[in-house]
Amino acid sequence: MPSKTGRTTEREMSFAVLRYLSRQPFGEASQEQIRAAMPQYLNLTEGDLGDSLTRPGEKLWEQIARNINSHKNNSTSIVNLGYVDPVSGGGLRITDKGREFLSKLDESE
């Protein structure tokens, strides 16, 4: 569900990434694979499809997907929380803790 701004939040993107990674062999994907899959995991809005003002050639939703890695030190980041581990080349791998969190999240929905 989009935020009040009509755009997908980083939190919503993070949950979608967790779901995607949980379905991948070895629970791992590159940034390119993650970005390619997100339109299947999110209902991207018109606001999401706008051009990024800070990253030429990217849509706003793609910037949000990249922010998962670049904001990894934020206290609420799925990287910082231990739900995913960064892998070489900027990709991500879901952890056992991430799978457990996702299971609890899905049970509550």
C-alpha positions as CSV (number, residue, x, y, z in Angstrom):
1,M,0.0,0.0,0.0
2,P,1.5,3.3,-1.0
3,S,2.2,6.0,1.6
4,K,0.4,9.3,1.9
5,T,2.8,10.7,-0.8
6,G,1.4,8.2,-3.2
7,R,4.8,6.4,-3.4
8,T,6.1,3.2,-2.1
9,T,8.1,3.6,1.2
10,E,11.5,2.1,1.8
11,R,9.8,-0.1,4.5
12,E,7.3,-1.5,1.9
13,M,10.1,-2.0,-0.6
14,S,12.2,-3.8,2.1
15,F,9.4,-6.2,2.9
16,A,8.9,-6.9,-0.9
17,V,12.6,-7.6,-1.2
18,L,12.5,-10.0,1.7
19,R,9.6,-11.9,0.1
20,Y,11.5,-12.0,-3.2
21,L,14.7,-13.2,-1.7
22,S,12.9,-15.9,0.3
23,R,11.8,-17.4,-3.0
24,Q,15.2,-17.4,-4.7
25,P,17.6,-20.3,-4.8
26,F,20.0,-19.8,-2.0
27,G,18.0,-16.7,-0.9
28,E,20.2,-14.4,-2.8
29,A,19.9,-11.9,-5.7
30,S,21.9,-9.1,-7.3
31,Q,20.6,-5.5,-7.3
32,E,19.7,-5.9,-10.9
33,Q,17.6,-9.0,-10.2
34,I,15.9,-7.3,-7.3
35,R,15.0,-4.3,-9.3
36,A,13.8,-6.4,-12.2
37,A,11.5,-8.4,-9.9
38,M,10.0,-5.6,-7.8
39,P,7.2,-4.6,-10.2
40,Q,5.9,-8.1,-9.7
41,Y,5.9,-7.7,-5.9
42,L,4.6,-4.2,-5.5
43,N,1.8,-2.2,-7.0
44,L,3.9,0.7,-8.3
45,T,2.1,4.0,-8.4
46,E,2.3,6.9,-10.8
47,G,4.5,8.6,-8.1
48,D,6.8,5.6,-8.1
49,L,7.2,5.7,-11.8
50,G,8.5,9.4,-11.8
51,D,12.1,10.1,-12.6
52,S,14.5,10.3,-9.7
53,L,15.8,13.9,-9.2
54,T,19.2,12.7,-7.8
55,R,19.9,9.6,-9.9
56,P,19.5,10.3,-13.7
57,G,18.1,7.5,-15.6
58,E,16.3,5.9,-12.6
59,K,12.7,5.9,-11.6
60,L,11.9,6.8,-8.0
61,W,11.0,3.2,-7.1
62,E,14.4,2.1,-8.4
63,Q,16.1,4.6,-6.1
64,I,14.1,3.3,-3.1
65,A,15.3,-0.3,-4.0
66,R,18.9,0.9,-4.1
67,N,18.5,2.7,-0.8
68,I,18.1,-0.6,1.0
69,N,21.9,-1.1,0.6
70,S,22.9,2.6,0.8
71,H,20.9,3.1,4.0
72,K,22.1,-0.1,5.6
73,N,23.4,1.6,8.8
74,N,19.9,3.1,9.6
75,S,18.4,1.5,12.7
76,T,15.4,0.3,10.8
77,S,17.2,-1.0,7.8
78,I,16.7,-4.7,7.0
79,V,20.5,-5.0,6.7
80,N,21.1,-3.4,10.1
81,L,18.4,-5.5,11.7
82,G,20.1,-8.7,10.4
83,Y,17.3,-9.7,8.0
84,V,19.6,-9.7,5.0
85,D,23.3,-9.7,4.4
86,P,25.0,-7.8,1.7
87,V,26.8,-9.9,-0.9
88,S,29.5,-9.0,-3.4
89,G,28.4,-6.7,-6.2
90,G,25.7,-5.0,-4.1
91,G,23.3,-7.9,-3.9
92,L,21.5,-9.2,-0.9
93,R,20.9,-12.6,0.8
94,I,18.1,-13.3,3.2
95,T,19.2,-14.6,6.6
96,D,17.5,-17.1,8.9
97,K,16.5,-14.1,11.1
98,G,14.9,-12.5,7.9
99,R,13.0,-15.7,7.1
100,E,11.7,-15.8,10.7
101,F,10.7,-12.1,10.6
102,L,8.9,-12.6,7.2
103,S,7.1,-15.6,8.6
104,K,5.8,-13.6,11.5
105,L,4.9,-10.7,9.2
106,D,2.9,-13.0,6.9
107,E,1.1,-14.5,9.9
108,S,0.0,-11.1,11.1
109,E,-1.5,-10.1,7.7
